Every structure is written in C-alpha cells, then in structure tokens.
Amino acid sequence: MTDEDSEKHYHSGLPGFLGTIDTFISKVEAVILAVGVLLMAANTVANVIGRFVLGESIFFSGEINRILIIMITFAGIGYAARHGRHIRMSAIYDALPVGGRRALMIMISLFTSLVMFFLLYYSVIYILGLYDKGRILPALGFPIFIIYVWVPLGFLITGIQYLLTAIKNMTSRDVYLSTTVLDGYKDTETEV
C-alpha cells in the first residue's frame, strides 16, 4: 500500500476510544493540509496572473501565504509524527534488542509529548500577549493573534500523537514509531 492509499484509508492501530481519537485527528490533519496547500497554490497563481497579466499584484497575497505556511507547518508536524517521519538519530537505538528499543521508544515518545505540551502552553501565552497588544495585519486588517492559533493546535495534535505512540508501545510486543508504523528500515535502494 502506498502512502497516499494509507492516508485515504487510515485506521488507527489503537483500540477503542483512543483509536477513534487517532482516526479523527488524522482526518482533520488531512483536510487542513490539503486545503492549505491548494489555497496557497491558488493564491500564488492568482497573484502571478494579476501581476503579469493585469499589471497589479494582489496586495494581501503575501499575508495570505504567511497564514497558510503557519497552518501547513503546524498541521504537518502532527502528520509527520503520525507516519513516523520525523528525523531520528538511531545508532544506539538500533543496537538495542527489541525490549530495549521498545522501552527507549516509550521514553522518547513520552518526553517528546511532554515537550509538545510545554510548547503548547508557551504558544498560548504568546498568543495571549499578541491579543493584548492588539496588533493587526496591515493589508487584511484583522488581528495577528488569529493567524497563530494554528501553532498551539499543531503542538496539541503532535503531543497527543506522541502520547498515543507511547501507549501503543506499552501495549504491544513490537516496536512502533507511531500508532501504525512499525520500527524498521525499508530497502530504498533502486537501480538506475
């Protein structure tokens, strides 16, 4: 099954209520990422057409893309965690037996989850500070704090995903990089 097929038919590796939460979050992430990328492409194409065909740029195009980049980035960190795609340094980890790798993965997932929740807390404080200052976007004219709402949402989703990964590893005999991705390496070598 390809990555696209697995995302279309994503089914959590967790049982019961946790699996329902995981599946729901995956669908929300997929919609946010798809809509964000499509809107960014449409906005950029419209701005280029406006600039070169009509001789006028869309004055708020840069601000729209800034909002969409923030949205895609922070929805994408949860997506990467869900699919075990974050970078990892694994020399020591790979040398451990299965039980040691599972224990280390539980610790890594719990620690990363805590870091995400810590960043969630501080991102909310930052947004509240922006709200108090009352700054607005110059072209669109709406409050800046609104565009940063995606930051704590992304940290929340990623924190939950790593917590679910820790739970999956606590309840499984195998080692999982996420709730559905087994630890291991694919042979990606291809002959040209």
TIVO-2410 file (N, C-alpha, C; in nm, 3 decimals):
# residues 192
REC num residu      c1      c2      c3 atome chaine
REC   1      M   0.084  -0.117   0.000     N      A
REC   1      M   0.000   0.000   0.000    CA      A
REC   1      M   0.089   0.125   0.000     C      A
REC   2      T   0.058   0.222  -0.086     N      A
REC   2      T   0.137   0.344  -0.093    CA      A
REC   2      T   0.098   0.438   0.020     C      A
REC   3      D   0.177   0.544   0.039     N      A
REC   3      D   0.148   0.643   0.143    CA      A
REC   3      D   0.012   0.709   0.119     C      A
REC   4      E  -0.020   0.738  -0.009     N      A
REC   4      E  -0.148   0.801  -0.040    CA      A
REC   4      E  -0.263   0.709  -0.004     C      A
REC   5      D  -0.251   0.579  -0.036     N      A
REC   5      D  -0.356   0.483  -0.002    CA      A
REC   5      D  -0.372   0.471   0.149     C      A
REC   6      S  -0.259   0.469   0.221     N      A
REC   6      S  -0.268   0.454   0.366    CA      A
REC   6      S  -0.333   0.576   0.430     C      A
REC   7      E  -0.314   0.696   0.372     N      A
REC   7      E  -0.376   0.816   0.429    CA      A
REC   7      E  -0.525   0.819   0.399     C      A
REC   8      K  -0.564   0.777   0.278     N      A
REC   8      K  -0.706   0.774   0.243    CA      A
REC   8      K  -0.783   0.678   0.333     C      A
REC   9      H  -0.721   0.567   0.365     N      A
REC   9      H  -0.786   0.462   0.443    CA      A
REC   9      H  -0.720   0.446   0.579     C      A
REC  10      Y  -0.679   0.555   0.639     N      A
REC  10      Y  -0.610   0.548   0.768    CA      A
REC  10      Y  -0.702   0.489   0.873     C      A
REC  11      H  -0.651   0.391   0.940     N      A
REC  11      H  -0.722   0.332   1.053    CA      A
REC  11      H  -0.621   0.316   1.165     C      A
REC  12      S  -0.654   0.371   1.278     N      A
REC  12      S  -0.561   0.371   1.390    CA      A
REC  12      S  -0.524   0.229   1.434     C      A
REC  13      G  -0.404   0.217   1.485     N      A
REC  13      G  -0.359   0.090   1.540    CA      A
REC  13      G  -0.398   0.075   1.686     C      A
REC  14      L  -0.473   0.171   1.739     N      A
REC  14      L  -0.514   0.167   1.879    CA      A
REC  14      L  -0.658   0.121   1.891     C      A
REC  15      P  -0.690   0.049   1.997     N      A
REC  15      P  -0.827   0.000   2.013    CA      A
REC  15      P  -0.918   0.105   2.077     C      A
REC  16      G  -1.049   0.092   2.056     N      A
REC  16      G  -1.150   0.169   2.128    CA      A
REC  16      G  -1.145   0.318   2.108     C      A
REC  17      F  -1.169   0.389   2.218     N      A
REC  17      F  -1.179   0.534   2.217    CA      A
REC  17      F  -1.051   0.602   2.168     C      A
REC  18      L  -0.935   0.549   2.207     N      A
REC  18      L  -0.808   0.607   2.162    CA      A
REC  18      L  -0.793   0.596   2.011     C      A
REC  19      G  -0.837   0.485   1.956     N      A
REC  19      G  -0.833   0.466   1.811    CA      A
REC  19      G  -0.925   0.563   1.739     C      A
REC  20      T  -1.041   0.588   1.798     N      A
REC  20      T  -1.136   0.683   1.741    CA      A
REC  20      T  -1.077   0.824   1.739     C      A
REC  21      I  -1.013   0.863   1.849     N      A
REC  21      I  -0.948   0.994   1.856    CA      A
REC  21      I  -0.839   1.005   1.751     C      A
REC  22      D  -0.755   0.901   1.742     N      A
REC  22      D  -0.644   0.899   1.647    CA      A
REC  22      D  -0.695   0.910   1.503     C      A
REC  23      T  -0.797   0.836   1.469     N      A
REC  23      T  -0.853   0.839   1.334    CA      A
REC  23      T  -0.915   0.975   1.304     C      A
REC  24      F  -0.987   1.032   1.401     N      A
REC  24      F  -1.048   1.164   1.382    CA      A
REC  24      F  -0.941   1.270   1.358     C      A
REC  25      I  -0.837   1.270   1.440     N      A
REC  25      I  -0.730   1.368   1.424    CA      A
REC  25      I  -0.662   1.352   1.288     C      A
REC  26      S  -0.645   1.228   1.241     N      A
REC  26      S  -0.582   1.208   1.110    CA      A
REC  26      S  -0.666   1.267   0.998     C      A
REC  27      K  -0.797   1.259   1.009     N      A
REC  27      K  -0.885   1.316   0.907    CA      A
REC  27      K  -0.880   1.469   0.910     C      A
REC  28      V  -0.877   1.527   1.030     N      A
REC  28      V  -0.867   1.673   1.043    CA      A
REC  28      V  -0.735   1.721   0.984     C      A
REC  29      E  -0.625   1.652   1.016     N      A
REC  29      E  -0.494   1.688   0.961    CA      A
REC  29      E  -0.495   1.684   0.809     C      A
REC  30      A  -0.552   1.577   0.753     N      A
REC  30      A  -0.554   1.561   0.608    CA      A
REC  30      A  -0.629   1.676   0.541     C      A
REC  31      V  -0.742   1.716   0.599     N      A
REC  31      V  -0.820   1.826   0.543    CA      A
REC  31      V  -0.742   1.957   0.554     C      A
REC  32      I  -0.684   1.984   0.671     N      A
REC  32      I  -0.607   2.109   0.690    CA      A
REC  32      I  -0.492   2.116   0.590     C      A
REC  33      L  -0.417   2.007   0.576     N      A
REC  33      L  -0.302   2.007   0.485    CA      A
REC  33      L  -0.346   2.022   0.339     C      A
REC  34      A  -0.448   1.948   0.298     N      A
REC  34      A  -0.493   1.954   0.159    CA      A
REC  34      A  -0.549   2.092   0.126     C      A
REC  35      V  -0.636   2.144   0.211     N      A
REC  35      V  -0.694   2.276   0.186    CA      A
REC  35      V  -0.586   2.384   0.188     C      A
REC  36      G  -0.494   2.375   0.284     N      A
REC  36      G  -0.387   2.474   0.294    CA      A
REC  36      G  -0.300   2.479   0.171     C      A
REC  37      V  -0.258   2.363   0.123     N      A
REC  37      V  -0.171   2.358   0.005    CA      A
REC  37      V  -0.246   2.407  -0.120     C      A
REC  38      L  -0.371   2.366  -0.135     N      A
REC  38      L  -0.450   2.410  -0.251    CA      A
REC  38      L  -0.474   2.561  -0.249     C      A
REC  39      L  -0.508   2.615  -0.131     N      A
REC  39      L  -0.529   2.760  -0.120    CA      A
REC  39      L  -0.401   2.838  -0.148     C      A
REC  40      M  -0.288   2.787  -0.097     N      A
REC  40      M  -0.161   2.854  -0.121    CA      A
REC  40      M  -0.127   2.854  -0.271     C      A
REC  41      A  -0.149   2.743  -0.336     N      A
REC  41      A  -0.122   2.735  -0.481    CA      A
REC  41      A  -0.214   2.831  -0.557     C      A
REC  42      A  -0.343   2.831  -0.524     N      A
REC  42      A  -0.438   2.918  -0.593    CA      A
REC  42      A  -0.404   3.065  -0.569     C      A
REC  43      N  -0.370   3.099  -0.446     N      A
REC  43      N  -0.334   3.238  -0.413    CA      A
REC  43      N  -0.209   3.282  -0.489     C      A
REC  44      T  -0.110   3.197  -0.494     N      A
REC  44      T   0.015   3.231  -0.562    CA      A
REC  44      T  -0.007   3.245  -0.713     C      A
REC  45      V  -0.082   3.152  -0.772     N      A
REC  45      V  -0.111   3.159  -0.916    CA      A
REC  45      V  -0.191   3.285  -0.948     C      A
REC  46      A  -0.292   3.314  -0.866     N      A
REC  46      A  -0.373   3.434  -0.888    CA      A
REC  46      A  -0.287   3.560  -0.878     C      A
REC  47      N  -0.195   3.563  -0.784     N      A
REC  47      N  -0.108   3.680  -0.770    CA      A
REC  47      N  -0.015   3.695  -0.890     C      A
REC  48      V   0.039   3.584  -0.939     N      A
REC  48      V   0.127   3.590  -1.057    CA      A
REC  48      V   0.049   3.636  -1.179     C      A
REC  49      I  -0.070   3.583  -1.198     N      A
REC  49      I  -0.154   3.625  -1.311    CA      A
REC  49      I  -0.188   3.773  -1.297     C      A
REC  50      G  -0.224   3.813  -1.177     N      A
REC  50      G  -0.256   3.954  -1.154    CA      A
REC  50      G  -0.137   4.044  -1.185     C      A
REC  51      R  -0.019   4.004  -1.142     N      A
REC  51      R   0.099   4.087  -1.161    CA      A
REC  51      R   0.140   4.096  -1.308     C      A
REC  52      F   0.144   3.983  -1.378     N      A
REC  52      F   0.198   3.983  -1.514    CA      A
REC  52      F   0.093   4.004  -1.623     C      A
REC  53      V  -0.031   3.968  -1.596     N      A
REC  53      V  -0.134   3.985  -1.698    CA      A
REC  53      V  -0.207   4.118  -1.679     C      A
REC  54      L  -0.245   4.147  -1.555     N      A
REC  54      L  -0.323   4.267  -1.527    CA      A
REC  54      L  -0.237   4.385  -1.480     C      A
REC  55      G  -0.110   4.357  -1.450     N      A
REC  55      G  -0.020   4.463  -1.407    CA      A
REC  55      G  -0.036   4.506  -1.262     C      A
REC  56      E  -0.113   4.433  -1.184     N      A
REC  56      E  -0.137   4.465  -1.042    CA      A
REC  56      E  -0.126   4.338  -0.959     C      A
REC  57      S  -0.045   4.345  -0.855     N      A
REC  57      S  -0.038   4.233  -0.761    CA      A
REC  57      S  -0.159   4.237  -0.668     C      A
REC  58      I  -0.190   4.123  -0.611     N      A
REC  58      I  -0.292   4.118  -0.506    CA      A
REC  58      I  -0.223   4.165  -0.380     C      A
REC  59      F  -0.264   4.277  -0.324     N      A
REC  59      F  -0.191   4.342  -0.215    CA      A
REC  59      F  -0.186   4.259  -0.087     C      A
REC  60      F  -0.279   4.166  -0.068     N      A
REC  60      F  -0.280   4.086   0.055    CA      A
REC  60      F  -0.229   3.944   0.033     C      A
REC  61      S  -0.178   3.915  -0.084     N      A
REC  61      S  -0.134   3.779  -0.118    CA      A
REC  61      S  -0.024   3.728  -0.025     C      A
REC  62      G   0.073   3.812   0.008     N      A
REC  62      G   0.182   3.772   0.097    CA      A
REC  62      G   0.131   3.735   0.236     C      A
REC  63      E   0.035   3.811   0.285     N      A
REC  63      E  -0.021   3.781   0.418    CA      A
REC  63      E  -0.100   3.651   0.418     C      A
REC  64      I  -0.174   3.626   0.311     N      A
REC  64      I  -0.248   3.500   0.299    CA      A
REC  64      I  -0.151   3.383   0.301     C      A
REC  65      N  -0.043   3.392   0.221     N      A
REC  65      N   0.055   3.284   0.218    CA      A
REC  65      N   0.124   3.266   0.353     C      A
REC  66      R   0.149   3.374   0.424     N      A
REC  66      R   0.208   3.365   0.558    CA      A
REC  66      R   0.117   3.284   0.652     C      A
REC  67      I  -0.012   3.314   0.646     N      A
REC  67      I  -0.110   3.242   0.728    CA      A
REC  67      I  -0.110   3.094   0.691     C      A
REC  68      L  -0.111   3.066   0.561     N      A
REC  68      L  -0.117   2.927   0.514    CA      A
REC  68      L   0.010   2.850   0.547     C      A
REC  69      I   0.125   2.916   0.541     N      A
REC  69      I   0.251   2.848   0.576    CA      A
REC  69      I   0.249   2.808   0.723     C      A
REC  70      I   0.203   2.896   0.809     N      A
REC  70      I   0.194   2.864   0.952    CA      A
REC  70      I   0.098   2.747   0.972     C      A
REC  71      M  -0.016   2.751   0.905     N      A
REC  71      M  -0.116   2.645   0.918    CA      A
REC  71      M  -0.059   2.510   0.870     C      A
REC  72      I   0.003   2.509   0.754     N      A
REC  72      I   0.056   2.384   0.697    CA      A
REC  72      I   0.170   2.330   0.783     C      A
REC  73      T   0.258   2.417   0.830     N      A
REC  73      T   0.372   2.374   0.911    CA      A
REC  73      T   0.326   2.306   1.039     C      A
REC  74      F   0.233   2.368   1.109     N      A
REC  74      F   0.195   2.314   1.239    CA      A
REC  74      F   0.093   2.201   1.229     C      A
REC  75      A   0.022   2.190   1.119     N      A
REC  75      A  -0.058   2.070   1.096    CA      A
REC  75      A   0.034   1.957   1.050     C      A
REC  76      G   0.141   1.994   0.980     N      A
REC  76      G   0.235   1.895   0.926    CA      A
REC  76      G   0.317   1.824   1.032     C      A
REC  77      I   0.344   1.890   1.146     N      A
REC  77      I   0.423   1.820   1.249    CA      A
REC  77      I   0.345   1.704   1.308     C      A
REC  78      G   0.215   1.719   1.322     N      A
REC  78      G   0.132   1.607   1.368    CA      A
REC  78      G   0.127   1.496   1.265     C      A
REC  79      Y   0.116   1.535   1.138     N      A
REC  79      Y   0.115   1.438   1.029    CA      A
REC  79      Y   0.245   1.358   1.026     C      A
REC  80      A   0.357   1.427   1.040     N      A
REC  80      A   0.487   1.359   1.039    CA      A
REC  80      A   0.499   1.263   1.157     C      A
REC  81      A   0.451   1.304   1.272     N      A
REC  81      A   0.455   1.215   1.389    CA      A
REC  81      A   0.366   1.092   1.367     C      A
REC  82      R   0.250   1.113   1.307     N      A
REC  82      R   0.156   1.002   1.283    CA      A
REC  82      R   0.216   0.897   1.189     C      A
REC  83      H   0.298   0.941   1.096     N      A
REC  83      H   0.355   0.849   0.998    CA      A
REC  83      H   0.500   0.813   1.026     C      A
REC  84      G   0.548   0.846   1.146     N      A
REC  84      G   0.685   0.810   1.185    CA      A
REC  84      G   0.790   0.872   1.095     C      A
REC  85      R   0.768   0.995   1.050     N      A
REC  85      R   0.855   1.058   0.952    CA      A
REC  85      R   0.950   1.161   1.011     C      A
REC  86      H   0.952   1.179   1.141     N      A
REC  86      H   1.045   1.276   1.199    CA      A
REC  86      H   1.186   1.220   1.195     C      A
REC  87      I   1.281   1.309   1.182     N      A
REC  87      I   1.421   1.268   1.180    CA      A
REC  87      I   1.457   1.203   1.313     C      A
REC  88      R   1.541   1.102   1.308     N      A
REC  88      R   1.583   1.037   1.433    CA      A
REC  88      R   1.728   0.993   1.420     C      A
REC  89      M   1.797   1.002   1.531     N      A
REC  89      M   1.934   0.956   1.541    CA      A
REC  89      M   1.927   0.819   1.608     C      A
REC  90      S   1.963   0.715   1.539     N      A
REC  90      S   1.929   0.583   1.590    CA      A
REC  90      S   2.045   0.485   1.603     C      A
REC  91      A   2.167   0.532   1.609     N      A
REC  91      A   2.281   0.439   1.617    CA      A
REC  91      A   2.273   0.354   1.744     C      A
REC  92      I   2.256   0.417   1.859     N      A
REC  92      I   2.246   0.342   1.986    CA      A
REC  92      I   2.115   0.264   1.990     C      A
REC  93      Y   2.008   0.329   1.948     N      A
REC  93      Y   1.875   0.267   1.947    CA      A
REC  93      Y   1.876   0.137   1.865     C      A
REC  94      D   1.936   0.141   1.746     N      A
REC  94      D   1.939   0.024   1.659    CA      A
REC  94      D   2.020  -0.091   1.717     C      A
REC  95      A   2.115  -0.062   1.804     N      A
REC  95      A   2.200  -0.166   1.862    CA      A
REC  95      A   2.130  -0.240   1.976     C      A
REC  96      L   2.019  -0.187   2.025     N      A
REC  96      L   1.948  -0.248   2.138    CA      A
REC  96      L   1.860  -0.364   2.092     C      A
REC  97      P   1.833  -0.459   2.181     N      A
REC  97      P   1.737  -0.564   2.149    CA      A
REC  97      P   1.595  -0.505   2.146     C      A
REC  98      V   1.499  -0.583   2.101     N      A
REC  98      V   1.361  -0.535   2.084    CA      A
REC  98      V   1.306  -0.473   2.213     C      A
REC  99      G   1.326  -0.539   2.326     N      A
REC  99      G   1.276  -0.486   2.453    CA      A
REC  99      G   1.337  -0.352   2.489     C      A
REC 100      G   1.465  -0.336   2.465     N      A
REC 100      G   1.533  -0.210   2.492    CA      A
REC 100      G   1.487  -0.100   2.398     C      A
REC 101      R   1.466  -0.135   2.270     N      A
REC 101      R   1.416  -0.037   2.174    CA      A
REC 101      R   1.275   0.008   2.211     C      A
REC 102      R   1.193  -0.089   2.254     N      A
REC 102      R   1.056  -0.054   2.292    CA      A
REC 102      R   1.057   0.039   2.414     C      A
REC 103      A   1.138   0.007   2.516     N      A
REC 103      A   1.147   0.091   2.635    CA      A
REC 103      A   1.199   0.231   2.600     C      A
REC 104      L   1.300   0.236   2.513     N      A
REC 104      L   1.354   0.365   2.471    CA      A
REC 104      L   1.251   0.443   2.390     C      A
REC 105      M   1.177   0.375   2.304     N      A
REC 105      M   1.074   0.443   2.224    CA      A
REC 105      M   0.963   0.498   2.313     C      A
REC 106      I   0.929   0.425   2.419     N      A
REC 106      I   0.828   0.474   2.514    CA      A
REC 106      I   0.881   0.601   2.582     C      A
REC 107      M   1.005   0.599   2.626     N      A
REC 107      M   1.063   0.718   2.691    CA      A
REC 107      M   1.072   0.835   2.593     C      A
REC 108      I   1.117   0.808   2.472     N      A
REC 108      I   1.129   0.914   2.371    CA      A
REC 108      I   0.992   0.973   2.340     C      A
REC 109      S   0.892   0.887   2.322     N      A
REC 109      S   0.758   0.934   2.289    CA      A
REC 109      S   0.697   1.015   2.403     C      A
REC 110      L   0.714   0.967   2.526     N      A
REC 110      L   0.661   1.041   2.641    CA      A
REC 110      L   0.733   1.175   2.658     C      A
REC 111      F   0.864   1.175   2.644     N      A
REC 111      F   0.940   1.300   2.657    CA      A
REC 111      F   0.899   1.398   2.547     C      A
REC 112      T   0.889   1.350   2.424     N      A
REC 112      T   0.851   1.438   2.313    CA      A
REC 112      T   0.710   1.491   2.333     C      A
REC 113      S   0.620   1.407   2.382     N      A
REC 113      S   0.485   1.450   2.412    CA      A
REC 113      S   0.485   1.562   2.516     C      A
REC 114      L   0.565   1.545   2.621     N      A
REC 114      L   0.576   1.649   2.724    CA      A
REC 114      L   0.631   1.780   2.666     C      A
REC 115      V   0.731   1.770   2.580     N      A
REC 115      V   0.788   1.889   2.517    CA      A
REC 115      V   0.681   1.959   2.431     C      A
REC 116      M   0.602   1.882   2.358     N      A
REC 116      M   0.496   1.941   2.275    CA      A
REC 116      M   0.393   2.013   2.363     C      A
REC 117      F   0.355   1.952   2.475     N      A
REC 117      F   0.258   2.016   2.564    CA      A
REC 117      F   0.318   2.140   2.631     C      A
REC 118      F   0.448   2.137   2.660     N      A
REC 118      F   0.519   2.253   2.714    CA      A
REC 118      F   0.515   2.367   2.611     C      A
REC 119      L   0.546   2.334   2.485     N      A
REC 119      L   0.542   2.435   2.378    CA      A
REC 119      L   0.399   2.484   2.354     C      A
REC 120      L   0.302   2.396   2.370     N      A
REC 120      L   0.161   2.435   2.359    CA      A
REC 120      L   0.130   2.544   2.462     C      A
REC 121      Y   0.171   2.522   2.586     N      A
REC 121      Y   0.147   2.618   2.694    CA      A
REC 121      Y   0.209   2.754   2.659     C      A
REC 122      Y   0.335   2.755   2.619     N      A
REC 122      Y   0.402   2.880   2.589    CA      A
REC 122      Y   0.350   2.946   2.462     C      A
REC 123      S   0.302   2.868   2.367     N      A
REC 123      S   0.244   2.928   2.247    CA      A
REC 123      S   0.111   2.997   2.279     C      A
REC 124      V   0.035   2.940   2.372     N      A
REC 124      V  -0.089   3.005   2.416    CA      A
REC 124      V  -0.057   3.138   2.486     C      A
REC 125      I   0.045   3.136   2.572     N      A
REC 125      I   0.086   3.260   2.639    CA      A
REC 125      I   0.129   3.366   2.537     C      A
REC 126      Y   0.203   3.323   2.434     N      A
REC 126      Y   0.247   3.414   2.328    CA      A
REC 126      Y   0.126   3.474   2.256     C      A
REC 127      I   0.029   3.390   2.222     N      A
REC 127      I  -0.091   3.437   2.151    CA      A
REC 127      I  -0.170   3.534   2.238     C      A
REC 128      L  -0.181   3.505   2.367     N      A
REC 128      L  -0.250   3.597   2.457    CA      A
REC 128      L  -0.178   3.732   2.463     C      A
REC 129      G  -0.045   3.729   2.458     N      A
REC 129      G   0.033   3.853   2.454    CA      A
REC 129      G   0.006   3.932   2.327     C      A
REC 130      L  -0.002   3.863   2.215     N      A
REC 130      L  -0.035   3.930   2.088    CA      A
REC 130      L  -0.176   3.989   2.093     C      A
REC 131      Y  -0.267   3.916   2.155     N      A
REC 131      Y  -0.404   3.964   2.169    CA      A
REC 131      Y  -0.408   4.093   2.250     C      A
REC 132      D  -0.334   4.095   2.360     N      A
REC 132      D  -0.330   4.214   2.446    CA      A
REC 132      D  -0.271   4.335   2.374     C      A
REC 133      K  -0.175   4.313   2.285     N      A
REC 133      K  -0.112   4.424   2.212    CA      A
REC 133      K  -0.204   4.481   2.105     C      A
REC 134      G  -0.298   4.399   2.056     N      A
REC 134      G  -0.395   4.446   1.957    CA      A
REC 134      G  -0.339   4.471   1.818     C      A
REC 135      R  -0.226   4.409   1.786     N      A
REC 135      R  -0.166   4.428   1.653    CA      A
REC 135      R  -0.255   4.366   1.546     C      A
REC 136      I  -0.254   4.430   1.428     N      A
REC 136      I  -0.332   4.379   1.316    CA      A
REC 136      I  -0.243   4.362   1.194     C      A
REC 137      L  -0.288   4.277   1.102     N      A
REC 137      L  -0.219   4.262   0.974    CA      A
REC 137      L  -0.244   4.387   0.891     C      A
REC 138      P  -0.140   4.444   0.831     N      A
REC 138      P  -0.157   4.571   0.759    CA      A
REC 138      P  -0.252   4.563   0.639     C      A
REC 139      A  -0.245   4.460   0.560     N      A
REC 139      A  -0.327   4.453   0.439    CA      A
REC 139      A  -0.466   4.398   0.466     C      A
REC 140      L  -0.474   4.290   0.542     N      A
REC 140      L  -0.604   4.227   0.567    CA      A
REC 140      L  -0.681   4.296   0.680     C      A
REC 141      G  -0.608   4.355   0.774     N      A
REC 141      G  -0.671   4.431   0.880    CA      A
REC 141      G  -0.732   4.350   0.993     C      A
REC 142      F  -0.701   4.221   1.002     N      A
REC 142      F  -0.753   4.150   1.119    CA      A
REC 142      F  -0.640   4.117   1.216     C      A
REC 143      P  -0.676   4.088   1.341     N      A
REC 143      P  -0.575   4.072   1.446    CA      A
REC 143      P  -0.473   3.962   1.415     C      A
REC 144      I  -0.346   3.992   1.446     N      A
REC 144      I  -0.237   3.898   1.419    CA      A
REC 144      I  -0.250   3.770   1.501     C      A
REC 145      F  -0.302   3.780   1.623     N      A
REC 145      F  -0.309   3.661   1.708    CA      A
REC 145      F  -0.388   3.548   1.642     C      A
REC 146      I  -0.482   3.582   1.554     N      A
REC 146      I  -0.566   3.479   1.490    CA      A
REC 146      I  -0.482   3.386   1.402     C      A
REC 147      I  -0.380   3.440   1.333     N      A
REC 147      I  -0.303   3.355   1.242    CA      A
REC 147      I  -0.214   3.257   1.318     C      A
REC 148      Y  -0.189   3.284   1.445     N      A
REC 148      Y  -0.104   3.195   1.524    CA      A
REC 148      Y  -0.181   3.089   1.602     C      A
REC 149      V  -0.311   3.085   1.585     N      A
REC 149      V  -0.392   2.983   1.653    CA      A
REC 149      V  -0.350   2.843   1.608     C      A
REC 150      W  -0.295   2.833   1.488     N      A
REC 150      W  -0.252   2.703   1.436    CA      A
REC 150      W  -0.134   2.646   1.515     C      A
REC 151      V  -0.054   2.732   1.577     N      A
REC 151      V   0.065   2.686   1.649    CA      A
REC 151      V   0.028   2.598   1.768     C      A
REC 152      P  -0.055   2.645   1.863     N      A
REC 152      P  -0.090   2.555   1.974    CA      A
REC 152      P  -0.171   2.433   1.928     C      A
REC 153      L  -0.251   2.451   1.824     N      A
REC 153      L  -0.327   2.337   1.772    CA      A
REC 153      L  -0.232   2.229   1.720     C      A
REC 154      G  -0.128   2.271   1.647     N      A
REC 154      G  -0.029   2.175   1.596    CA      A
REC 154      G   0.047   2.107   1.709     C      A
REC 155      F   0.087   2.184   1.812     N      A
REC 155      F   0.156   2.125   1.927    CA      A
REC 155      F   0.064   2.029   2.002     C      A
REC 156      L  -0.064   2.063   2.014     N      A
REC 156      L  -0.159   1.975   2.081    CA      A
REC 156      L  -0.173   1.842   2.006     C      A
REC 157      I  -0.194   1.850   1.876     N      A
REC 157      I  -0.211   1.729   1.795    CA      A
REC 157      I  -0.085   1.643   1.800     C      A
REC 158      T   0.031   1.706   1.790     N      A
REC 158      T   0.158   1.631   1.792    CA      A
REC 158      T   0.182   1.570   1.930     C      A
REC 159      G   0.153   1.644   2.036     N      A
REC 159      G   0.166   1.590   2.172    CA      A
REC 159      G   0.077   1.469   2.194     C      A
REC 160      I  -0.047   1.479   2.146     N      A
REC 160      I  -0.139   1.365   2.156    CA      A
REC 160      I  -0.087   1.248   2.076     C      A
REC 161      Q  -0.036   1.275   1.956     N      A
REC 161      Q   0.015   1.166   1.871    CA      A
REC 161      Q   0.131   1.093   1.937     C      A
REC 162      Y   0.224   1.166   1.996     N      A
REC 162      Y   0.336   1.101   2.064    CA      A
REC 162      Y   0.290   1.027   2.189     C      A
REC 163      L   0.192   1.079   2.260     N      A
REC 163      L   0.136   1.009   2.375    CA      A
REC 163      L   0.071   0.878   2.331     C      A
REC 164      L  -0.003   0.883   2.220     N      A
REC 164      L  -0.065   0.761   2.167    CA      A
REC 164      L   0.042   0.661   2.120     C      A
REC 165      T   0.152   0.711   2.067     N      A
REC 165      T   0.262   0.622   2.027    CA      A
REC 165      T   0.322   0.552   2.149     C      A
REC 166      A   0.337   0.625   2.259     N      A
REC 166      A   0.387   0.564   2.383    CA      A
REC 166      A   0.292   0.457   2.431     C      A
REC 167      I   0.163   0.486   2.428     N      A
REC 167      I   0.062   0.388   2.471    CA      A
REC 167      I   0.065   0.265   2.381     C      A
REC 168      K   0.077   0.286   2.250     N      A
REC 168      K   0.085   0.174   2.156    CA      A
REC 168      K   0.205   0.085   2.188     C      A
REC 169      N   0.319   0.146   2.219     N      A
REC 169      N   0.438   0.067   2.252    CA      A
REC 169      N   0.424  -0.003   2.387     C      A
REC 170      M   0.350   0.057   2.480     N      A
REC 170      M   0.328  -0.007   2.611    CA      A
REC 170      M   0.237  -0.129   2.600     C      A
REC 171      T   0.151  -0.130   2.500     N      A
REC 171      T   0.052  -0.237   2.487    CA      A
REC 171      T   0.085  -0.337   2.376     C      A
REC 172      S   0.202  -0.325   2.316     N      A
REC 172      S   0.238  -0.411   2.203    CA      A
REC 172      S   0.369  -0.483   2.229     C      A
REC 173      R   0.387  -0.593   2.161     N      A
REC 173      R   0.513  -0.666   2.171    CA      A
REC 173      R   0.616  -0.612   2.073     C      A
REC 174      D   0.567  -0.550   1.965     N      A
REC 174      D   0.655  -0.492   1.864    CA      A
REC 174      D   0.690  -0.349   1.902     C      A
REC 175      V   0.783  -0.289   1.827     N      A
REC 175      V   0.822  -0.151   1.849    CA      A
REC 175      V   0.760  -0.067   1.738     C      A
REC 176      Y   0.691   0.039   1.777     N      A
REC 176      Y   0.622   0.127   1.682    CA      A
REC 176      Y   0.681   0.267   1.685     C      A
REC 177      L   0.700   0.327   1.565     N      A
REC 177      L   0.743   0.465   1.554    CA      A
REC 177      L   0.625   0.560   1.568     C      A
REC 178      S   0.506   0.510   1.538     N      A
REC 178      S   0.381   0.582   1.558    CA      A
REC 178      S   0.275   0.474   1.584     C      A
REC 179      T   0.151   0.512   1.590     N      A
REC 179      T   0.049   0.412   1.623    CA      A
REC 179      T   0.031   0.306   1.515     C      A
REC 180      T   0.076   0.333   1.394     N      A
REC 180      T   0.060   0.236   1.285    CA      A
REC 180      T   0.190   0.198   1.215     C      A
REC 181      V   0.300   0.267   1.243     N      A
REC 181      V   0.426   0.243   1.170    CA      A
REC 181      V   0.520   0.162   1.257     C      A
REC 182      L   0.545   0.038   1.214     N      A
REC 182      L   0.640  -0.049   1.283    CA      A
REC 182      L   0.783   0.001   1.263     C      A
REC 183      D   0.865  -0.017   1.366     N      A
REC 183      D   1.006   0.020   1.358    CA      A
REC 183      D   1.075  -0.071   1.257     C      A
REC 184      G   1.163  -0.014   1.181     N      A
REC 184      G   1.240  -0.092   1.085    CA      A
REC 184      G   1.278  -0.004   0.968     C      A
REC 185      Y   1.356  -0.060   0.880     N      A
REC 185      Y   1.402   0.014   0.763    CA      A
REC 185      Y   1.355  -0.057   0.638     C      A
REC 186      K   1.310   0.024   0.542     N      A
REC 186      K   1.275  -0.030   0.412    CA      A
REC 186      K   1.397  -0.024   0.324     C      A
REC 187      D   1.413  -0.120   0.237     N      A
REC 187      D   1.523  -0.116   0.143    CA      A
REC 187      D   1.484  -0.019   0.033     C      A
REC 188      T   1.540   0.101   0.037     N      A
REC 188      T   1.503   0.205  -0.058    CA      A
REC 188      T   1.601   0.215  -0.175     C      A
REC 189      E   1.695   0.125  -0.181     N      A
REC 189      E   1.793   0.128  -0.287    CA      A
REC 189      E   1.728   0.086  -0.418     C      A
REC 190      T   1.746   0.167  -0.520     N      A
REC 190      T   1.692   0.132  -0.651    CA      A
REC 190      T   1.804   0.138  -0.754     C      A
REC 191      E   1.791   0.053  -0.852     N      A
REC 191      E   1.891   0.050  -0.958    CA      A
REC 191      E   1.847   0.142  -1.070     C      A
REC 192      V   1.939   0.223  -1.120     N      A
REC 192      V   1.904   0.318  -1.226    CA      A
REC 192      V   1.943   0.266  -1.360     C      A
***
